[in-house]
Amino acid sequence: MKKKLSFIALLILSVSCVSTQSTLKNVDDNAPTLTLTNENTFVITEYSKDKKYGYNENYPINIFYRNTANETINQERFLNALTGPKGEKIIFTKLESCCPFPTKRTDLGAGFLDVYELKWDGQKKPVKLYLNIYEKGVLLVPVGLNLKKK
């Protein structure tokens, strides 16, 4: 409960700093509904060619969650589909919420991006991905990552 209240307070404080124009570049309200595997993982078939996709706050991975009661489940479903570049198992951790932006999908009119850190064996430096639960978009595998084998 404290976590939710802190988030709401932070959101209210940040709303005044949010521009009325979104800087998000890859929002697609017509993105198809995703299917799930038996392992509660999204079925993703395409790879991004854009090196900014997921790695830049203006090009987040848009993982809409409003069709679930759990706001982090779609992030997990997406991240569970990924591996390191050579098929390595990924360990992911949510680092923070940042980067307020305007959205019509919250009562307050603003949302935050969630930053996740991805690690795998043999990696030189952890990877950070920006995920957005408020908007829809076509889910792609970010450059440098791979899909789990079925």
Backbone as a printed PyTorch tensor [residue, N CA C, xyz], in Angstrom:
tensor([[[  0.8190,  -1.1820,   0.0000],
         [  0.0000,   0.0000,   0.0000],
         [  0.8720,   1.2590,   0.0000]],

        [[  1.9580,   1.2340,   0.8160],
         [  2.8590,   2.3820,   0.8640],
         [  3.4670,   2.6430,  -0.5020]],

        [[  3.7970,   1.5510,  -1.2000],
         [  4.4060,   1.6700,  -2.5270],
         [  3.4590,   2.3840,  -3.4960]],

        [[  2.1700,   2.0160,  -3.4430],
         [  1.1780,   2.6320,  -4.3230],
         [  1.0080,   4.1150,  -3.9940]],

        [[  0.9530,   4.4330,  -2.7100],
         [  0.7950,   5.8310,  -2.3080],
         [  2.0050,   6.6550,  -2.7330]],

        [[  3.1900,   6.0850,  -2.5850],
         [  4.4120,   6.7860,  -3.0210],
         [  4.3780,   7.0200,  -4.5210]],

        [[  3.9370,   6.0140,  -5.2580],
         [  3.8580,   6.1400,  -6.7120],
         [  2.8720,   7.2350,  -7.1050]],

        [[  1.7140,   7.2470,  -6.4600],
         [  0.6900,   8.2530,  -6.7700],
         [  1.2060,   9.6490,  -6.4430]],

        [[  1.8770,   9.7900,  -5.2960],
         [  2.4320,  11.0970,  -4.9310],
         [  3.4740,  11.5400,  -5.9500]],

        [[  4.3350,  10.6200,  -6.3530],
         [  5.3590,  10.9310,  -7.3540],
         [  4.7040,  11.2910,  -8.6810]],

        [[  3.6740,  10.5730,  -9.0550],
         [  2.9600,  10.8560, -10.2960],
         [  2.3440,  12.2540, -10.2640]],

        [[  1.7150,  12.6040,  -9.1610],
         [  1.0880,  13.9260,  -9.0390],
         [  2.1390,  15.0280,  -9.1430]],

        [[  3.2620,  14.8320,  -8.4690],
         [  4.3300,  15.8280,  -8.5350],
         [  4.9020,  15.9460,  -9.9370]],

        [[  4.9740,  14.8350, -10.6350],
         [  5.5790,  14.8270, -11.9630],
         [  4.6610,  15.3410, -13.0520]],

        [[  3.3490,  15.2500, -12.8270],
         [  2.3940,  15.6700, -13.8510],
         [  2.6450,  17.1150, -14.2620]],

        [[  3.0090,  17.9350, -13.3150],
         [  3.2510,  19.3340, -13.6480],
         [  4.4750,  19.4970, -14.5330]],

        [[  5.3550,  18.4850, -14.5410],
         [  6.5680,  18.5420, -15.3730],
         [  6.3610,  17.8680, -16.7220]],

        [[  5.2110,  17.2510, -16.9190],
         [  4.9680,  16.4980, -18.1430],
         [  4.4860,  17.4310, -19.2390]],

        [[  5.1040,  17.3080, -20.3860],
         [  4.6730,  18.0620, -21.5570],
         [  3.3040,  17.5410, -21.9780]],

        [[  2.5380,  18.3580, -22.6820],
         [  1.2340,  17.8940, -23.1570],
         [  1.3640,  17.0880, -24.4330]],

        [[  2.5300,  17.0530, -25.0280],
         [  2.7760,  16.2830, -26.2470],
         [  3.7000,  15.1120, -25.9210]],

        [[  3.2880,  13.9150, -26.2890],
         [  4.0990,  12.7370, -26.0290],
         [  5.2980,  12.6900, -26.9590]],

        [[  6.4200,  12.2330, -26.4350],
         [  7.6280,  12.0620, -27.2530],
         [  7.8100,  10.6030, -27.6720]],

        [[  6.8850,   9.7310, -27.2740],
         [  6.9960,   8.3180, -27.6100],
         [  6.7940,   8.1230, -29.1110]],

        [[  7.6970,   7.3960, -29.7450],
         [  7.7040,   7.2780, -31.2030],
         [  7.0330,   6.0200, -31.7530]],

        [[  6.8600,   4.9960, -30.9610],
         [  6.3970,   3.7280, -31.5260],
         [  5.0840,   3.2240, -30.9340]],

        [[  4.1850,   4.1320, -30.6030],
         [  2.8590,   3.7600, -30.1050],
         [  1.9980,   3.3510, -31.2950]],

        [[  1.2800,   2.2430, -31.1570],
         [  0.4130,   1.7570, -32.2250],
         [ -0.8450,   1.1690, -31.5960]],

        [[ -1.9100,   1.9610, -31.5500],
         [ -3.1630,   1.4900, -30.9560],
         [ -3.7940,   0.3490, -31.7480]],

        [[ -3.3350,   0.1240, -32.9640],
         [ -3.8580,  -0.9640, -33.7890],
         [ -2.9920,  -2.2140, -33.7170]],

        [[ -2.0310,  -2.2400, -32.8010],
         [ -1.1610,  -3.4170, -32.6550],
         [ -2.0330,  -4.6270, -32.3230]],

        [[ -1.6800,  -5.7910, -32.8860],
         [ -2.5040,  -6.9760, -32.6350],
         [ -2.4100,  -7.4350, -31.1780]],

        [[ -3.4680,  -8.0770, -30.7220],
         [ -3.4640,  -8.6820, -29.3970],
         [ -2.4960,  -9.8490, -29.4280]],

        [[ -1.7170,  -9.9660, -28.3870],
         [ -0.6860, -11.0020, -28.3700],
         [ -1.2090, -12.3210, -27.8410]],

        [[ -0.6240, -13.3930, -28.3470],
         [ -0.9610, -14.7150, -27.8530],
         [  0.1190, -15.1540, -26.8730]],

        [[ -0.2510, -16.1100, -26.0260],
         [  0.6590, -16.6060, -24.9960],
         [  1.0070, -18.0610, -25.2410]],

        [[  2.2050, -18.4380, -24.8170],
         [  2.5980, -19.8450, -24.8370],
         [  2.0730, -20.4860, -23.5470]],

        [[  2.2900, -21.7790, -23.4070],
         [  1.9040, -22.4730, -22.1780],
         [  2.7090, -21.9960, -20.9780]],

        [[  3.8720, -21.3980, -21.2270],
         [  4.7480, -20.9220, -20.1520],
         [  4.4290, -19.4730, -19.7620]],

        [[  3.2580, -18.9600, -20.1470],
         [  2.8610, -17.5850, -19.8190],
         [  3.8580, -16.5680, -20.3830]],

        [[  4.2340, -16.7930, -21.6230],
         [  5.1970, -15.9460, -22.3270],
         [  4.5660, -15.4920, -23.6370]],

        [[  4.8040, -14.2380, -24.0250],
         [  4.2770, -13.7580, -25.2970],
         [  4.9360, -14.4740, -26.4700]],

        [[  4.1440, -14.7110, -27.5080],
         [  4.6650, -15.2310, -28.7610],
         [  5.1010, -14.0160, -29.5770]],

        [[  6.3990, -13.8840, -29.8000],
         [  6.9620, -12.7790, -30.5670],
         [  7.6810, -13.3880, -31.7580]],

        [[  7.4630, -12.8190, -32.9300],
         [  8.0530, -13.4220, -34.1340],
         [  8.9720, -12.4800, -34.9000]],

        [[  8.9380, -11.1940, -34.5710],
         [  9.7070, -10.2330, -35.3540],
         [ 10.8240,  -9.5960, -34.5220]],

        [[ 11.8750,  -9.2200, -35.2380],
         [ 13.0280,  -8.5620, -34.6250],
         [ 13.0610,  -7.0980, -35.0570]],

        [[ 13.4120,  -6.2280, -34.1170],
         [ 13.5430,  -4.8120, -34.4490],
         [ 14.8370,  -4.5790, -35.2150]],

        [[ 14.7890,  -3.6660, -36.1580],
         [ 15.9890,  -3.2350, -36.8730],
         [ 16.4850,  -1.8990, -36.3280]],

        [[ 15.6610,  -1.2870, -35.4740],
         [ 15.9620,   0.0220, -34.8920],
         [ 16.7440,  -0.1680, -33.5880]],

        [[ 17.9670,   0.3280, -33.5450],
         [ 18.8190,   0.1760, -32.3660],
         [ 18.2930,   0.9470, -31.1560]],

        [[ 17.3750,   1.8790, -31.3660],
         [ 16.7990,   2.6350, -30.2530],
         [ 15.6420,   1.8890, -29.5840]],

        [[ 15.0130,   0.9640, -30.3000],
         [ 13.8250,   0.2710, -29.7970],
         [ 14.1240,  -0.4190, -28.4620]],

        [[ 13.4670,   0.0680, -27.4180],
         [ 13.6270,  -0.4970, -26.0880],
         [ 14.7860,   0.0810, -25.2980]],

        [[ 15.7920,   0.5840, -25.9890],
         [ 16.9950,   1.0930, -25.3230],
         [ 16.9410,   2.5940, -25.0750]],

        [[ 15.9810,   3.2750, -25.6490],
         [ 15.8680,   4.7230, -25.5560],
         [ 14.4850,   5.0570, -24.9930]],

        [[ 14.4170,   6.0210, -24.0900],
         [ 13.1420,   6.3480, -23.4480],
         [ 12.0810,   6.8450, -24.4200]],

        [[ 12.4690,   7.3500, -25.5670],
         [ 11.4860,   7.7880, -26.5620],
         [ 11.0080,   6.6460, -27.4600]],

        [[ 11.6580,   5.4920, -27.3560],
         [ 11.3080,   4.3080, -28.1600],
         [ 11.1060,   3.1120, -27.2260]],

        [[ 10.2180,   3.2280, -26.2370],
         [ 10.0500,   2.1220, -25.2910],
         [  9.3170,   0.9470, -25.9290]],

        [[  9.3730,  -0.1570, -25.2470],
         [  8.6100,  -1.3330, -25.6500],
         [  7.2320,  -1.1570, -25.0100]],

        [[  6.2270,  -0.9730, -25.8380],
         [  4.8750,  -0.6580, -25.3620],
         [  4.0960,  -1.9290, -25.0850]],

        [[  3.9440,  -2.2340, -23.8030],
         [  3.3240,  -3.4770, -23.3490],
         [  2.0590,  -3.1250, -22.5780]],

        [[  1.0190,  -2.8590, -23.2910],
         [ -0.2590,  -2.4650, -22.7000],
         [ -0.7230,  -3.5120, -21.6940]],

        [[ -1.2000,  -3.0890, -20.5190],
         [ -1.6250,  -4.0630, -19.5080],
         [ -3.0920,  -3.9530, -19.1100]],

        [[ -3.8330,  -3.0200, -19.5960],
         [ -5.1890,  -2.7600, -19.1000],
         [ -6.1560,  -3.9270, -19.2880]],

        [[ -5.7660,  -4.9340, -20.0390],
         [ -6.6360,  -6.1020, -20.1760],
         [ -6.2950,  -7.1700, -19.1290]],

        [[ -5.4340,  -6.8160, -18.1460],
         [ -5.1160,  -7.7130, -17.0380],
         [ -5.2680,  -6.9270, -15.7400]],

        [[ -5.3530,  -7.6290, -14.6370],
         [ -5.4410,  -6.9540, -13.3420],
         [ -4.0530,  -6.6770, -12.7660]],

        [[ -3.0340,  -7.3010, -13.3330],
         [ -1.6730,  -7.2070, -12.8140],
         [ -0.8410,  -6.3220, -13.7400]],

        [[ -0.3680,  -5.1920, -13.2440],
         [  0.3330,  -4.2490, -14.1030],
         [  1.7470,  -4.6720, -14.4900]],

        [[  2.3070,  -5.7040, -13.8650],
         [  3.6560,  -6.1430, -14.2480],
         [  3.6570,  -7.4490, -15.0420]],

        [[  2.5290,  -8.1010, -15.1850],
         [  2.5190,  -9.4150, -15.8270],
         [  2.9260,  -9.3490, -17.3020]],

        [[  2.5220,  -8.3170, -18.0220],
         [  2.8930,  -8.2460, -19.4340],
         [  4.3840,  -7.9580, -19.6150]],

        [[  4.9760,  -7.2270, -18.6770],
         [  6.4220,  -7.0200, -18.7290],
         [  7.1350,  -8.3580, -18.5910]],

        [[  6.6990,  -9.1650, -17.6370],
         [  7.2940, -10.4840, -17.4230],
         [  7.0530, -11.3910, -18.6290]],

        [[  5.8700, -11.3500, -19.1850],
         [  5.5570, -12.1660, -20.3700],
         [  6.4700, -11.8090, -21.5320]],

        [[  6.7740, -10.5250, -21.6860],
         [  7.6710, -10.0850, -22.7510],
         [  9.1080, -10.5130, -22.4600]],

        [[  9.5910, -10.1850, -21.2800],
         [ 10.9870, -10.4790, -20.9430],
         [ 11.2650, -11.9830, -20.9070]],

        [[ 10.2660, -12.7860, -20.5320],
         [ 10.4330, -14.2430, -20.5190],
         [ 10.6250, -14.8260, -21.9160]],

        [[ 10.2370, -14.0800, -22.9410],
         [ 10.3800, -14.5600, -24.3150],
         [ 11.7990, -14.3510, -24.8540]],

        [[ 12.6030, -13.5580, -24.1510],
         [ 13.9200, -13.1660, -24.6620],
         [ 15.0570, -14.0080, -24.1000]],

        [[ 16.1540, -14.0140, -24.8620],
         [ 17.4190, -14.5880, -24.3970],
         [ 18.5290, -13.6090, -24.7540]],

        [[ 19.7130, -13.9180, -24.2740],
         [ 20.8770, -13.1560, -24.6970],
         [ 21.1400, -13.4200, -26.1700]],

        [[ 22.1520, -12.7850, -26.7560],
         [ 22.3980, -12.8990, -28.1950],
         [ 22.6960, -14.3230, -28.6790]],

        [[ 23.2280, -15.1640, -27.8060],
         [ 23.5520, -16.5440, -28.1910],
         [ 22.6430, -17.5500, -27.4920]],

        [[ 21.4750, -17.0910, -27.0770],
         [ 20.5170, -17.9750, -26.4240],
         [ 20.6980, -18.0890, -24.9240]],

        [[ 21.5160, -17.2330, -24.3260],
         [ 21.7490, -17.2810, -22.8870],
         [ 20.4740, -16.9400, -22.1170]],

        [[ 20.3110, -17.5800, -20.9750],
         [ 19.1690, -17.2820, -20.1070],
         [ 19.3570, -15.8850, -19.5240]],

        [[ 18.2770, -15.1080, -19.5510],
         [ 18.3030, -13.7390, -19.0440],
         [ 17.7300, -13.6930, -17.6300]],

        [[ 18.3880, -12.8980, -16.8000],
         [ 17.8580, -12.5630, -15.4840],
         [ 17.5140, -11.0800, -15.5440]],

        [[ 16.2720, -10.7340, -15.2110],
         [ 15.8740,  -9.3290, -15.2990],
         [ 15.4190,  -8.8010, -13.9530]],

        [[ 15.6870,  -7.5080, -13.7430],
         [ 15.3480,  -6.8230, -12.5110],
         [ 14.8060,  -5.4440, -12.8500]],

        [[ 13.7030,  -5.0740, -12.2190],
         [ 13.1920,  -3.7180, -12.4120],
         [ 14.0560,  -2.7690, -11.5830]],

        [[ 14.6080,  -1.7450, -12.2450],
         [ 15.4660,  -0.7810, -11.5730],
         [ 14.6920,   0.4090, -11.0320]],

        [[ 13.8070,   0.9680, -11.8730],
         [ 13.1160,   2.1950, -11.4830],
         [ 11.9760,   2.4820, -12.4430]],

        [[ 11.1810,   3.4700, -12.0660],
         [ 10.1930,   4.0640, -12.9690],
         [ 10.6850,   5.4790, -13.2370]],

        [[ 10.5850,   5.9010, -14.4740],
         [ 11.1220,   7.2140, -14.8330],
         [ 10.3280,   7.8140, -15.9880]],

        [[ 10.7940,   8.9430, -16.4080],
         [ 10.4300,   9.5200, -17.6970],
         [  8.9280,   9.7430, -17.8710]],

        [[  8.3030,  10.5990, -17.0710],
         [  6.8610,  10.8150, -17.1960],
         [  6.4750,  11.3150, -18.5880]],

        [[  5.3210,  10.8750, -19.0540],
         [  4.8150,  11.2770, -20.3670],
         [  3.2990,  11.3630, -20.2960]],

        [[  2.6820,  12.1540, -21.1650],
         [  1.2180,  12.2690, -21.1530],
         [  0.5660,  11.0400, -21.7830]],

        [[ -0.5340,  10.6090, -21.2030],
         [ -1.3060,   9.5080, -21.7650],
         [ -2.7630,   9.6730, -21.3510]],

        [[ -3.6570,   9.2300, -22.2020],
         [ -5.0870,   9.2700, -21.9030],
         [ -5.5200,   8.0130, -21.1660]],

        [[ -4.5930,   7.1120, -20.9110],
         [ -4.9340,   5.8240, -20.3170],
         [ -4.7740,   5.7870, -18.7960]],

        [[ -4.5690,   6.9310, -18.1660],
         [ -4.5650,   6.9910, -16.7020],
         [ -5.4820,   8.1240, -16.2700]],

        [[ -5.9900,   8.0170, -15.0670],
         [ -6.8730,   9.0600, -14.5380],
         [ -6.1530,  10.3900, -14.3870]],

        [[ -4.8690,  10.3370, -14.1120],
         [ -4.0970,  11.5650, -13.9050],
         [ -3.5530,  12.1580, -15.2030]],

        [[ -3.6500,  11.4140, -16.2990],
         [ -3.1880,  11.9280, -17.5850],
         [ -1.7050,  11.7870, -17.8280]],

        [[ -1.0090,  11.0090, -16.9920],
         [  0.4300,  10.8000, -17.1660],
         [  0.7910,   9.3740, -16.7990]],

        [[  1.8550,   8.8970, -17.4080],
         [  2.3690,   7.5710, -17.1040],
         [  3.8720,   7.6310, -16.9490]],

        [[  4.4420,   6.5250, -16.4970],
         [  5.8900,   6.4010, -16.3420],
         [  6.3730,   5.1800, -17.0990]],

        [[  7.6150,   5.2190, -17.5210],
         [  8.2650,   4.0540, -18.1060],
         [  8.9350,   3.2700, -16.9820]],

        [[  9.0030,   1.9670, -17.1350],
         [  9.7310,   1.1300, -16.1910],
         [ 11.0470,   0.7240, -16.8410]],

        [[ 12.1260,   0.8480, -16.0820],
         [ 13.4530,   0.4990, -16.5860],
         [ 13.8390,  -0.8540, -15.9940]],

        [[ 14.1480,  -1.7880, -16.8720],
         [ 14.5770,  -3.1250, -16.4580],
         [ 16.0280,  -3.3450, -16.8630]],

        [[ 16.7630,  -4.0100, -15.9790],
         [ 18.1440,  -4.3950, -16.2710],
         [ 18.1530,  -5.8750, -16.6190]],

        [[ 18.8240,  -6.2200, -17.7200],
         [ 18.9340,  -7.6000, -18.1570],
         [ 20.3830,  -8.0330, -18.0530]],

        [[ 20.5880,  -9.2330, -17.4750],
         [ 21.9240,  -9.7980, -17.3400],
         [ 21.9080, -11.2400, -17.8350]],

        [[ 23.0520, -11.6810, -18.3470],
         [ 23.2210, -13.0790, -18.7340],
         [ 24.6950, -13.4290, -18.6380]],

        [[ 24.9930, -14.7230, -18.6030],
         [ 26.3760, -15.1930, -18.4820],
         [ 27.2170, -14.7310, -19.6600]],

        [[ 28.4250, -14.2800, -19.3690],
         [ 29.3490, -13.8560, -20.4080],
         [ 29.1610, -12.4250, -20.8640]],

        [[ 28.2330, -11.7410, -20.2960],
         [ 27.9210, -10.3660, -20.6900],
         [ 28.9410,  -9.4110, -20.0730]],

        [[ 29.3700,  -8.4150, -20.8630],
         [ 30.3250,  -7.4260, -20.3650],
         [ 29.6470,  -6.3540, -19.5230]],

        [[ 28.4980,  -5.8970, -19.9590],
         [ 27.7860,  -4.8080, -19.2860],
         [ 26.2830,  -5.0910, -19.3520]],

        [[ 25.5620,  -4.9550, -18.2280],
         [ 24.1090,  -5.2000, -18.2590],
         [ 23.4080,  -4.2820, -19.2610]],

        [[ 22.2860,  -4.7390, -19.7560],
         [ 21.4660,  -4.0110, -20.7180],
         [ 20.2870,  -3.4120, -19.9690]],

        [[ 19.9000,  -2.1970, -20.3230],
         [ 18.7070,  -1.5650, -19.7530],
         [ 17.6670,  -1.4010, -20.8480]],

        [[ 16.4390,  -1.8260, -20.5380],
         [ 15.3160,  -1.6600, -21.4640],
         [ 14.2390,  -0.8080, -20.8130]],

        [[ 13.6060,   0.0350, -21.6330],
         [ 12.4920,   0.8740, -21.2020],
         [ 11.1900,   0.2060, -21.6400]],

        [[ 10.3070,  -0.0630, -20.6790],
         [  9.0240,  -0.6900, -20.9580],
         [  7.8920,   0.2360, -20.5410]],

        [[  6.8440,   0.2480, -21.3560],
         [  5.7060,   1.1410, -21.1460],
         [  4.4360,   0.3030, -21.0510]],

        [[  3.7820,   0.3400, -19.8900],
         [  2.5670,  -0.4540, -19.7150],
         [  1.3010,   0.3040, -20.1010]],

        [[  1.4270,   1.5720, -20.4570],
         [  0.2420,   2.3940, -20.7050],
         [ -0.1750,   2.4550, -22.1690]],

        [[  0.7280,   2.1950, -23.0700],
         [  0.4240,   2.3010, -24.4960],
         [  0.6080,   0.9500, -25.1760]],

        [[  0.0150,   0.8300, -26.3590],
         [  0.1350,  -0.3910, -27.1560],
         [  1.1770,  -0.1920, -28.2480]],

        [[  1.7550,  -1.2850, -28.6810],
         [  2.6920,  -1.2530, -29.7910],
         [  2.9680,  -2.6770, -30.2390]],

        [[  3.5260,  -2.8110, -31.4190],
         [  3.9250,  -4.1200, -31.9220],
         [  5.1630,  -4.5350, -31.1290]],

        [[  5.1210,  -5.7320, -30.5340],
         [  6.2670,  -6.1970, -29.7540],
         [  7.2980,  -6.8370, -30.6720]],

        [[  8.5270,  -6.3800, -30.5130],
         [  9.6520,  -6.8710, -31.3100],
         [ 10.7820,  -7.2630, -30.3660]],

        [[ 11.6960,  -8.0680, -30.8620],
         [ 12.8970,  -8.3960, -30.1020],
         [ 13.8850,  -7.2500, -30.3050]],

        [[ 14.3520,  -6.6280, -29.2220],
         [ 15.3170,  -5.5350, -29.3760],
         [ 16.6260,  -6.0190, -30.0160]],

        [[ 17.2750,  -5.1230, -30.7360],
         [ 18.5590,  -5.4250, -31.3780],
         [ 19.5310,  -5.9520, -30.3190]],

        [[ 20.2500,  -7.0160, -30.6410],
         [ 21.2370,  -7.5850, -29.7330],
         [ 20.7050,  -8.6890, -28.8440]],

        [[ 19.3830,  -8.9090, -28.8580],
         [ 18.7790,  -9.9770, -28.0680],
         [ 18.2080, -11.0150, -29.0190]],

        [[ 17.7570, -12.1150, -28.4420],
         [ 17.2250, -13.2060, -29.2390],
         [ 15.9660, -13.7510, -28.5830]],

        [[ 15.2890, -14.6550, -29.2750],
         [ 14.0850, -15.3080, -28.7570],
         [ 14.4280, -16.6800, -28.1950]],

        [[ 13.6970, -17.0720, -27.1460],
         [ 13.8420, -18.4190, -26.6210],
         [ 13.4000, -19.4040, -27.6810]],

        [[ 14.0770, -20.4950, -27.7610],
         [ 13.6930, -21.5720, -28.6900],
         [ 12.4800, -22.2840, -28.1140]],

        [[ 11.5910, -22.6740, -28.9940],
         [ 10.3580, -23.3670, -28.5650],
         [ 10.6140, -24.8120, -28.3060]]])
